Amino acid sequence: MPPKADVLATWRRRQSAIQFFRFAWSEDQTQPRGWVPNPRYVERERLTAPGIEDRHQVINKTLEVSGDTSRYSYVLDRRGEGDTTGNSNRRHYSYSYESVFDGNRNITRATSLNDTPPTIVRGNESRDAQNLDTRAILMALRPLDPILGDLLVDRAVPNLARTFYRDRSTFLLEERRDPLGWKTILWLEPERDFLVSRFVLMFENTCVVDMDIDYVRDASHGWIPTGWRVTELIADGSRRLVSTAKVSRYTIH
């Protein structure tokens, strides 16, 4: 079984070789009635609406990272029946979201696609560094970054045995459970530069978030994530597929 040091060394070489990247992708999302937020990895657009009914939406997103700076943005066009201009309860709620971190400060802007004033939030930390929807990209290209990467990697230990997942040989890099009962588990593929093919968030013995990640091999930059599927726990104890993402284009330097 490869030691953890080999995993970290491979991740570090890959991360240091890539200074800039930009990804664009679309997410086909469902927020089912009873959707439960997790406390570790923010899901920004879902948190803006309570889970009082099933919602379905397709969201176009971008992530741009240069060194230790980042820009994450999306447009949510939640259209429906009714008024599109006034303040009635039947208006369309559509907005653009942008979170920019310059390495020291963060500015987040949510701008309505109607005529209401934008909401601007300023802070000293990257507001979306640990966004669940960017995890697949950042675990591939910035896994050891002190802001964007796996902040819990120091708590993780490799499993002693290999297994097969989706017909590929994998082993687990498993976080030792924190005092509150949470831990993450990464499925790693040694034959593909220890890429993360599955990302799981557990609370006690219950799987809360389960992400499967697909890759393509880029001739210049190695394995690049091309899509992912997220299954989450909801309030009735069942798990639902809540998001299917597909990368439309990427640029890497």
BALOBA-1460 file (C-alpha; in Angstrom, 3 decimals):
// residues 253
<rec num="1" residu="m" x="0.000" y="0.000" z="0.000"/>
<rec num="2" residu="p" x="1.522" y="3.381" z="-0.941"/>
<rec num="3" residu="p" x="2.448" y="5.437" z="2.116"/>
<rec num="4" residu="k" x="0.711" y="8.743" z="2.722"/>
<rec num="5" residu="a" x="3.980" y="10.572" z="1.971"/>
<rec num="6" residu="d" x="3.838" y="9.318" z="-1.640"/>
<rec num="7" residu="v" x="0.315" y="10.656" z="-2.034"/>
<rec num="8" residu="l" x="1.261" y="14.091" z="-0.705"/>
<rec num="9" residu="a" x="4.422" y="14.265" z="-2.823"/>
<rec num="10" residu="t" x="2.461" y="13.493" z="-6.017"/>
<rec num="11" residu="w" x="-0.220" y="16.038" z="-5.127"/>
<rec num="12" residu="r" x="2.437" y="18.661" z="-4.341"/>
<rec num="13" residu="r" x="4.217" y="18.211" z="-7.690"/>
<rec num="14" residu="r" x="0.944" y="18.521" z="-9.574"/>
<rec num="15" residu="q" x="-0.136" y="21.578" z="-7.640"/>
<rec num="16" residu="s" x="3.190" y="23.400" z="-8.075"/>
<rec num="17" residu="a" x="3.164" y="22.751" z="-11.843"/>
<rec num="18" residu="i" x="-0.141" y="24.586" z="-12.392"/>
<rec num="19" residu="q" x="-0.243" y="28.316" z="-11.681"/>
<rec num="20" residu="f" x="-3.580" y="29.225" z="-13.281"/>
<rec num="21" residu="f" x="-6.779" y="27.403" z="-14.202"/>
<rec num="22" residu="r" x="-10.299" y="28.287" z="-15.146"/>
<rec num="23" residu="f" x="-13.242" y="25.871" z="-15.332"/>
<rec num="24" residu="a" x="-16.790" y="26.368" z="-16.559"/>
<rec num="25" residu="w" x="-19.479" y="23.783" z="-15.879"/>
<rec num="26" residu="s" x="-23.220" y="23.315" z="-15.598"/>
<rec num="27" residu="e" x="-25.015" y="21.659" z="-12.707"/>
<rec num="28" residu="d" x="-28.383" y="19.980" z="-13.024"/>
<rec num="29" residu="q" x="-29.598" y="20.373" z="-9.452"/>
<rec num="30" residu="t" x="-32.475" y="19.144" z="-7.347"/>
<rec num="31" residu="q" x="-33.137" y="20.485" z="-3.878"/>
<rec num="32" residu="p" x="-35.640" y="17.987" z="-2.504"/>
<rec num="33" residu="r" x="-38.088" y="18.716" z="0.242"/>
<rec num="34" residu="g" x="-36.252" y="17.934" z="3.471"/>
<rec num="35" residu="w" x="-32.779" y="18.712" z="2.104"/>
<rec num="36" residu="v" x="-30.340" y="19.025" z="5.024"/>
<rec num="37" residu="p" x="-27.254" y="21.310" z="4.803"/>
<rec num="38" residu="n" x="-23.940" y="19.883" z="5.942"/>
<rec num="39" residu="p" x="-21.772" y="21.995" z="8.306"/>
<rec num="40" residu="r" x="-18.415" y="21.492" z="6.563"/>
<rec num="41" residu="y" x="-18.773" y="22.292" z="2.866"/>
<rec num="42" residu="v" x="-21.042" y="25.185" z="1.984"/>
<rec num="43" residu="e" x="-23.618" y="24.832" z="-0.805"/>
<rec num="44" residu="r" x="-24.321" y="28.472" z="-1.406"/>
<rec num="45" residu="e" x="-27.251" y="28.468" z="-3.821"/>
<rec num="46" residu="r" x="-29.126" y="25.795" z="-1.864"/>
<rec num="47" residu="l" x="-28.738" y="27.700" z="1.391"/>
<rec num="48" residu="t" x="-30.493" y="30.712" z="-0.141"/>
<rec num="49" residu="a" x="-33.798" y="28.834" z="-0.312"/>
<rec num="50" residu="p" x="-35.410" y="26.734" z="2.443"/>
<rec num="51" residu="g" x="-36.322" y="23.169" z="1.533"/>
<rec num="52" residu="i" x="-40.073" y="23.677" z="1.735"/>
<rec num="53" residu="e" x="-40.673" y="22.158" z="-1.695"/>
<rec num="54" residu="d" x="-38.819" y="20.200" z="-4.376"/>
<rec num="55" residu="r" x="-36.793" y="22.554" z="-6.582"/>
<rec num="56" residu="h" x="-35.068" y="21.781" z="-9.860"/>
<rec num="57" residu="q" x="-32.658" y="24.130" z="-11.614"/>
<rec num="58" residu="v" x="-29.723" y="24.157" z="-14.019"/>
<rec num="59" residu="i" x="-26.908" y="26.480" z="-12.930"/>
<rec num="60" residu="n" x="-23.886" y="27.600" z="-14.958"/>
<rec num="61" residu="k" x="-20.772" y="28.107" z="-12.847"/>
<rec num="62" residu="t" x="-17.153" y="29.186" z="-13.221"/>
<rec num="63" residu="l" x="-14.084" y="28.868" z="-11.009"/>
<rec num="64" residu="e" x="-10.866" y="30.739" z="-11.720"/>
<rec num="65" residu="v" x="-7.726" y="30.305" z="-9.608"/>
<rec num="66" residu="s" x="-4.393" y="32.056" z="-10.025"/>
<rec num="67" residu="g" x="-1.801" y="31.340" z="-7.337"/>
<rec num="68" residu="d" x="-3.597" y="31.954" z="-4.044"/>
<rec num="69" residu="t" x="-6.380" y="34.108" z="-5.542"/>
<rec num="70" residu="s" x="-9.759" y="32.810" z="-6.682"/>
<rec num="71" residu="r" x="-13.017" y="33.829" z="-8.295"/>
<rec num="72" residu="y" x="-16.163" y="31.672" z="-8.048"/>
<rec num="73" residu="s" x="-19.372" y="32.702" z="-9.777"/>
<rec num="74" residu="y" x="-22.719" y="31.411" z="-11.009"/>
<rec num="75" residu="v" x="-26.069" y="32.603" z="-12.316"/>
<rec num="76" residu="l" x="-29.263" y="31.231" z="-10.790"/>
<rec num="77" residu="d" x="-32.384" y="31.829" z="-12.882"/>
<rec num="78" residu="r" x="-35.223" y="30.423" z="-10.818"/>
<rec num="79" residu="r" x="-38.176" y="31.226" z="-13.035"/>
<rec num="80" residu="g" x="-41.789" y="30.330" z="-12.493"/>
<rec num="81" residu="e" x="-45.320" y="31.578" z="-12.784"/>
<rec num="82" residu="g" x="-46.334" y="35.088" z="-11.864"/>
<rec num="83" residu="d" x="-45.130" y="38.651" z="-11.588"/>
<rec num="84" residu="t" x="-41.581" y="39.488" z="-12.727"/>
<rec num="85" residu="t" x="-41.409" y="43.151" z="-11.748"/>
<rec num="86" residu="g" x="-43.009" y="43.934" z="-8.390"/>
<rec num="87" residu="n" x="-42.411" y="42.767" z="-4.851"/>
<rec num="88" residu="s" x="-45.148" y="40.156" z="-4.852"/>
<rec num="89" residu="n" x="-44.548" y="36.600" z="-3.654"/>
<rec num="90" residu="r" x="-44.948" y="35.317" z="-7.226"/>
<rec num="91" residu="r" x="-42.059" y="37.195" z="-8.813"/>
<rec num="92" residu="h" x="-39.039" y="35.513" z="-10.419"/>
<rec num="93" residu="y" x="-36.043" y="35.150" z="-8.091"/>
<rec num="94" residu="s" x="-32.989" y="35.222" z="-10.338"/>
<rec num="95" residu="y" x="-29.534" y="36.546" z="-9.511"/>
<rec num="96" residu="s" x="-25.826" y="36.350" z="-10.261"/>
<rec num="97" residu="y" x="-23.315" y="35.488" z="-7.548"/>
<rec num="98" residu="e" x="-19.604" y="36.327" z="-7.522"/>
<rec num="99" residu="s" x="-17.054" y="35.660" z="-4.785"/>
<rec num="100" residu="v" x="-13.553" y="37.102" z="-5.329"/>
<rec num="101" residu="f" x="-10.627" y="36.443" z="-2.975"/>
<rec num="102" residu="d" x="-7.382" y="38.368" z="-3.605"/>
<rec num="103" residu="g" x="-5.279" y="36.395" z="-1.148"/>
<rec num="104" residu="n" x="-6.116" y="38.681" z="1.763"/>
<rec num="105" residu="r" x="-9.677" y="39.910" z="1.441"/>
<rec num="106" residu="n" x="-12.908" y="38.608" z="-0.048"/>
<rec num="107" residu="i" x="-15.705" y="40.523" z="-1.756"/>
<rec num="108" residu="t" x="-18.955" y="38.713" z="-2.471"/>
<rec num="109" residu="r" x="-21.651" y="40.270" z="-4.645"/>
<rec num="110" residu="a" x="-25.143" y="38.897" z="-5.258"/>
<rec num="111" residu="t" x="-26.893" y="40.898" z="-7.970"/>
<rec num="112" residu="s" x="-30.545" y="40.514" z="-8.871"/>
<rec num="113" residu="l" x="-31.374" y="40.058" z="-12.530"/>
<rec num="114" residu="n" x="-34.292" y="42.401" z="-11.855"/>
<rec num="115" residu="d" x="-33.934" y="45.921" z="-10.463"/>
<rec num="116" residu="t" x="-33.231" y="45.428" z="-6.760"/>
<rec num="117" residu="p" x="-29.883" y="46.657" z="-5.324"/>
<rec num="118" residu="p" x="-27.039" y="44.127" z="-5.015"/>
<rec num="119" residu="t" x="-25.975" y="42.533" z="-1.741"/>
<rec num="120" residu="i" x="-22.242" y="43.005" z="-1.051"/>
<rec num="121" residu="v" x="-20.332" y="41.214" z="1.712"/>
<rec num="122" residu="r" x="-16.685" y="41.945" z="2.545"/>
<rec num="123" residu="g" x="-14.446" y="39.829" z="4.750"/>
<rec num="124" residu="n" x="-10.902" y="38.725" z="5.515"/>
<rec num="125" residu="e" x="-11.402" y="35.074" z="4.561"/>
<rec num="126" residu="s" x="-12.232" y="33.334" z="1.294"/>
<rec num="127" residu="r" x="-16.007" y="32.898" z="1.592"/>
<rec num="128" residu="d" x="-16.239" y="30.017" z="-0.887"/>
<rec num="129" residu="a" x="-12.856" y="28.305" z="-0.512"/>
<rec num="130" residu="q" x="-14.525" y="25.149" z="0.818"/>
<rec num="131" residu="n" x="-17.598" y="25.199" z="-1.417"/>
<rec num="132" residu="l" x="-18.774" y="21.636" z="-2.048"/>
<rec num="133" residu="d" x="-19.480" y="22.376" z="-5.723"/>
<rec num="134" residu="t" x="-15.809" y="23.186" z="-6.405"/>
<rec num="135" residu="r" x="-14.337" y="20.278" z="-4.410"/>
<rec num="136" residu="a" x="-13.797" y="18.000" z="-7.411"/>
<rec num="137" residu="i" x="-11.704" y="20.637" z="-9.203"/>
<rec num="138" residu="l" x="-9.766" y="21.839" z="-6.181"/>
<rec num="139" residu="m" x="-8.949" y="18.340" z="-4.931"/>
<rec num="140" residu="a" x="-7.429" y="17.663" z="-8.353"/>
<rec num="141" residu="l" x="-5.474" y="20.897" z="-8.842"/>
<rec num="142" residu="r" x="-5.072" y="22.524" z="-5.384"/>
<rec num="143" residu="p" x="-5.304" y="19.618" z="-2.901"/>
<rec num="144" residu="l" x="-2.669" y="20.961" z="-0.483"/>
<rec num="145" residu="d" x="-3.426" y="24.664" z="-0.736"/>
<rec num="146" residu="p" x="-3.822" y="26.073" z="2.812"/>
<rec num="147" residu="i" x="-7.080" y="27.833" z="1.838"/>
<rec num="148" residu="l" x="-8.553" y="25.962" z="-1.139"/>
<rec num="149" residu="g" x="-7.306" y="22.434" z="-0.503"/>
<rec num="150" residu="d" x="-8.081" y="19.571" z="1.840"/>
<rec num="151" residu="l" x="-7.807" y="21.302" z="5.212"/>
<rec num="152" residu="l" x="-8.139" y="18.001" z="7.052"/>
<rec num="153" residu="v" x="-5.383" y="16.068" z="5.276"/>
<rec num="154" residu="d" x="-3.189" y="16.093" z="8.400"/>
<rec num="155" residu="r" x="-5.903" y="14.093" z="10.185"/>
<rec num="156" residu="a" x="-6.108" y="11.482" z="7.426"/>
<rec num="157" residu="v" x="-4.505" y="8.035" z="7.433"/>
<rec num="158" residu="p" x="-4.375" y="5.465" z="4.586"/>
<rec num="159" residu="n" x="-6.422" y="2.309" z="4.791"/>
<rec num="160" residu="l" x="-4.354" y="-0.897" z="4.921"/>
<rec num="161" residu="a" x="-6.031" y="-2.690" z="2.012"/>
<rec num="162" residu="r" x="-6.937" y="-1.997" z="-1.585"/>
<rec num="163" residu="t" x="-10.437" y="-2.308" z="-2.922"/>
<rec num="164" residu="f" x="-12.167" y="-1.910" z="-6.282"/>
<rec num="165" residu="y" x="-14.486" y="0.965" z="-6.975"/>
<rec num="166" residu="r" x="-16.101" y="1.460" z="-10.398"/>
<rec num="167" residu="d" x="-13.793" y="-1.304" z="-11.704"/>
<rec num="168" residu="r" x="-10.625" y="0.544" z="-10.660"/>
<rec num="169" residu="s" x="-8.143" y="-0.290" z="-7.946"/>
<rec num="170" residu="t" x="-8.410" y="2.205" z="-5.096"/>
<rec num="171" residu="f" x="-7.474" y="2.683" z="-1.478"/>
<rec num="172" residu="l" x="-8.912" y="4.968" z="1.176"/>
<rec num="173" residu="l" x="-7.404" y="8.055" z="2.754"/>
<rec num="174" residu="e" x="-9.633" y="8.352" z="5.793"/>
<rec num="175" residu="e" x="-9.790" y="11.208" z="8.260"/>
<rec num="176" residu="r" x="-9.746" y="10.271" z="11.921"/>
<rec num="177" residu="r" x="-13.161" y="11.270" z="13.213"/>
<rec num="178" residu="d" x="-13.327" y="14.709" z="14.809"/>
<rec num="179" residu="p" x="-14.759" y="15.256" z="18.331"/>
<rec num="180" residu="l" x="-18.185" y="16.111" z="16.884"/>
<rec num="181" residu="g" x="-18.434" y="12.848" z="14.944"/>
<rec num="182" residu="w" x="-17.570" y="14.036" z="11.412"/>
<rec num="183" residu="k" x="-14.973" y="12.666" z="9.008"/>
<rec num="184" residu="t" x="-14.156" y="12.631" z="5.297"/>
<rec num="185" residu="i" x="-13.041" y="9.624" z="3.254"/>
<rec num="186" residu="l" x="-11.214" y="9.918" z="-0.074"/>
<rec num="187" residu="w" x="-11.098" y="7.064" z="-2.622"/>
<rec num="188" residu="l" x="-7.666" y="7.362" z="-4.314"/>
<rec num="189" residu="e" x="-6.409" y="5.664" z="-7.487"/>
<rec num="190" residu="p" x="-2.647" y="4.929" z="-7.310"/>
<rec num="191" residu="e" x="-2.404" y="4.116" z="-11.032"/>
<rec num="192" residu="r" x="-3.838" y="7.540" z="-11.927"/>
<rec num="193" residu="d" x="-1.588" y="9.796" z="-9.819"/>
<rec num="194" residu="f" x="-3.658" y="9.320" z="-6.657"/>
<rec num="195" residu="l" x="-6.598" y="11.232" z="-8.069"/>
<rec num="196" residu="v" x="-9.741" y="11.351" z="-5.931"/>
<rec num="197" residu="s" x="-12.450" y="9.325" z="-7.631"/>
<rec num="198" residu="r" x="-14.880" y="9.473" z="-4.715"/>
<rec num="199" residu="f" x="-15.330" y="11.954" z="-1.862"/>
<rec num="200" residu="v" x="-17.518" y="11.053" z="1.136"/>
<rec num="201" residu="l" x="-18.548" y="13.062" z="4.193"/>
<rec num="202" residu="m" x="-19.690" y="10.967" z="7.163"/>
<rec num="203" residu="f" x="-21.409" y="11.863" z="10.410"/>
<rec num="204" residu="e" x="-20.918" y="9.076" z="12.935"/>
<rec num="205" residu="n" x="-21.892" y="6.021" z="10.826"/>
<rec num="206" residu="t" x="-24.121" y="7.855" z="8.356"/>
<rec num="207" residu="c" x="-23.088" y="9.042" z="4.891"/>
<rec num="208" residu="v" x="-24.227" y="12.666" z="4.489"/>
<rec num="209" residu="v" x="-22.509" y="13.569" z="1.186"/>
<rec num="210" residu="d" x="-21.232" y="11.188" z="-1.502"/>
<rec num="211" residu="m" x="-19.506" y="12.584" z="-4.612"/>
<rec num="212" residu="d" x="-18.385" y="10.512" z="-7.627"/>
<rec num="213" residu="i" x="-15.874" y="12.225" z="-9.948"/>
<rec num="214" residu="d" x="-15.043" y="11.511" z="-13.621"/>
<rec num="215" residu="y" x="-11.752" y="12.441" z="-15.328"/>
<rec num="216" residu="v" x="-10.113" y="12.720" z="-18.722"/>
<rec num="217" residu="r" x="-6.374" y="12.640" z="-19.337"/>
<rec num="218" residu="d" x="-5.033" y="15.923" z="-20.716"/>
<rec num="219" residu="a" x="-1.842" y="15.497" z="-22.755"/>
<rec num="220" residu="s" x="-0.146" y="18.435" z="-21.021"/>
<rec num="221" residu="h" x="-1.628" y="18.516" z="-17.524"/>
<rec num="222" residu="g" x="-2.602" y="14.980" z="-16.599"/>
<rec num="223" residu="w" x="-5.952" y="13.966" z="-15.144"/>
<rec num="224" residu="i" x="-8.633" y="16.656" z="-15.318"/>
<rec num="225" residu="p" x="-12.104" y="16.382" z="-13.727"/>
<rec num="226" residu="t" x="-14.868" y="16.406" z="-16.352"/>
<rec num="227" residu="g" x="-17.954" y="15.864" z="-14.210"/>
<rec num="228" residu="w" x="-19.283" y="14.730" z="-10.863"/>
<rec num="229" residu="r" x="-22.460" y="13.494" z="-9.194"/>
<rec num="230" residu="v" x="-23.482" y="14.383" z="-5.642"/>
<rec num="231" residu="t" x="-25.825" y="12.282" z="-3.518"/>
<rec num="232" residu="e" x="-26.956" y="13.665" z="-0.158"/>
<rec num="233" residu="l" x="-28.894" y="12.666" z="2.914"/>
<rec num="234" residu="i" x="-32.338" y="14.234" z="3.376"/>
<rec num="235" residu="a" x="-34.442" y="14.565" z="6.489"/>
<rec num="236" residu="d" x="-36.395" y="11.308" z="6.119"/>
<rec num="237" residu="g" x="-33.149" y="9.311" z="6.225"/>
<rec num="238" residu="s" x="-33.017" y="8.488" z="2.507"/>
<rec num="239" residu="r" x="-30.333" y="9.650" z="0.072"/>
<rec num="240" residu="r" x="-31.065" y="11.486" z="-3.156"/>
<rec num="241" residu="l" x="-29.028" y="12.445" z="-6.201"/>
<rec num="242" residu="v" x="-29.041" y="16.241" z="-5.846"/>
<rec num="243" residu="s" x="-26.530" y="17.391" z="-8.445"/>
<rec num="244" residu="t" x="-25.001" y="16.236" z="-11.740"/>
<rec num="245" residu="a" x="-22.213" y="18.466" z="-13.046"/>
<rec num="246" residu="k" x="-20.598" y="18.500" z="-16.492"/>
<rec num="247" residu="v" x="-17.500" y="20.554" z="-17.354"/>
<rec num="248" residu="s" x="-17.998" y="22.486" z="-20.587"/>
<rec num="249" residu="r" x="-14.509" y="23.976" z="-20.933"/>
<rec num="250" residu="y" x="-11.303" y="24.536" z="-19.015"/>
<rec num="251" residu="t" x="-8.031" y="26.463" z="-19.393"/>
<rec num="252" residu="i" x="-4.805" y="25.590" z="-17.558"/>
<rec num="253" residu="h" x="-1.399" y="27.326" z="-17.492"/>
